[in-house]
Amino acid sequence: MKNATILHQVALPALALLLSACAGQPPGGGETTTAIDIPPPVPSLPEPVPTPPSANQLLLASIALQLRELDQLAPAAAALAQLDPSLLSAAELVSYRELQIQLHYLEGELQRAEQVAELALAELAAGSAELWPIQQWRLRLLRGGDSTLRSARYGASLLGRGLDSERRSELIDQIWHDLQSTPLGKILEELGRAGTGKQWQGWLELAMIHSRRELTTGGRNAAWQRWQGHYPQHPAALTPPDGVGQQPVQAPASVALVLPMSGPLAAAGAAIVDGFLGALFEARAQSWPSQTMEVLDVNDFSDVGAAYGAAIASGAELIVGPLSRQRLSQWRADVPVPVLALNWFEHTAANLYQMALAPEDEASQLARLAYGKGARRALLIHSADSFGTTVYQSFTQVWNQLRGTITARAVYSGRDDYSSSLRDALGLVGSEQRAEQISQALGAQLEFSPRRRRDIDSVFLLTGNASEARALKPLLAYHYAGNLPVYSTSHVFSGQPSPRRDRDLNGILLVEAPWLLDSRDEMKEQLSQHGRLSAMAALGADAFLLHWRLAPMRINPGYRVRGHGGLLSMDAEGRIHRQLQPARMIGGVPVAGYD
């Protein structure tokens, strides 16, 4: 905030006075004596000098700011409510409105925050005030939950408003990320609407070009050049986002898939191979260059290093696999060709990339989505096993960073304690005990309905499978928490539509793989044939989409690829993260979108 430094300079003394006044006087000590009360003489004081109204306003704003930073949101809002915005300059008014928005946002009052943002933009539109902080908040509020298309459209409308080069570049990257996070179906619907402006249409067409349907390097480059010809002055043509308009990368001529083709993971290995080859055949329909493919059973070798050696000896320029962490833990030495491992482990190397169906990614994304929708005080439900602990830790790390509160936890070991763990977490046991105490004191039996604790506004059902979710979701209603929004990972849906069996899951807000939600996905039919292993087949298909893009993704943090299993990005250590799409269980099946 522009006035933050000024506010801080006067805030601490004022805040100290405010807090000391609220705290009262400390009790006295020592001996007690009797004395005659004699009124002290009244000193003659100079006439008080009135404080200028603007100084009073600044003092109140500074107190509100400091209280906000101490997480005292209600007192901060009370202090802010005493300000008279008509006494503020335009720059001070921006700071005042921004603090209002932030307080509403931190309390989860998103509708009120958006109303203040719209009010601020309207009252300051004719002036020369710095509106960027308010505009950034409006983008954030629009993006909350799953409104990425609205956020992108609003961001595009800001590009022509005299932004400096740094902010313009930042905004272009935000718009591009929002469009990549938007389902292709919604982009196509938006393209079909009448009255779409030329610049906005250019953004939508560019998003379609960079969808997974443009697979070949040459085809993508030709499409980019055609787009530039139609939109030579478009913001994305003048300042291309990461991954847009880059020179094609040569795909490896020979690829080895080192996977379990025998043993307990044989079915998973076969699904991955099928997904990889399916994506390859889809690409060949678009003139994909000829490649040599070899499949090696990792279980035919003493360790993964020996399997890698055999793949390299046969001419592999890139290796995909293995699948299990146990096999990856055998890796002792780097290899001279790129390796795309299909799980995460601790080892890092220049040639190593890691990709996994990681529940940690889902838990982190779920925390951000729910917070963006206004959730602040959470009940977490998870198992006591390693899956539950991993998901809980990943969720908690992000939730704490967002300043959310974990109000209660229900941790279960099995079906026998589903109900009891929820009763304890929801405070029903204490409610029942209080009712029993009152009944005994009155000597009469009371008609009583237990009351759950009221300091919860959201539930996170972090279960590892659909069977657990089917049992736990109805128990929330049974234990008086059926009116709370319930969020969950993709594990609550088995991947096979079963409306009758999954009707108890209706209303759950989850994250799910795009191919399951998009009827236009070119591999949907093939992937669905793998049943419970369809996620493995999608992992294989995404491995193909990534295998020729690994190097540029590592160089450009903003380079993302629309995969069948999610929007794929890479961190500095070569780990590939999946961003799934928001969905709601309706009629026993996941449907795209939260609203």
Secondary structure, 3 states (H helix, E strand, C coil): CCCHHHHHHHHHHHHHHHHHHHHCCCCCCCCCCCCCCCCCCCCCCCCCCCCCHHHHHHHHHHHHHHHHHCCCHHHHHHHHHCCCHHHCCHHHHHHHHHHHHHHHHHCCCHHHHHHHHHHHHHHCCCCCCCCHHHHHHHHHHHHCCCCHHHHHHHHHHHCCCCCCHHHHHHHHHHHHHHHHHCCHHHHHHHHCCCCCCHHHHHHHHHHHHCCCCCCCHHHHHHHHHHHHHHCCCCHHHHCCCCCCCCCCCCCCCEEEEEECCCCCCHHHHHHHHHHHHHHHHHHHCCCCCCCEEEEEEHHHCCCHHHHHHHHHHCCCCEEECCCCHHHHCCCCCCCCCCEEECCCCCCCCCCEEEECCCHHHHHHHHHHHHHHCCCCEEEEEEECCHHHHHHHHHHHHHHHHCCCEEEEEEEECCHHHHHHHHHHHCCHHHHHHHHHHHHHHHCCCCCCCCCCCCCCCEEEEECCCHHHHHHHHHHHHHCCCCCCCEEECHHHCCCCCCCCCCHHHCCCEEEECHHHHCCCCCCHHHHHCCHHHHHHHHHHHHHHHHHCCHHHHHHCCCCCEECCCCEEEECCCCEEEEECEEEEEECCEEEECCC
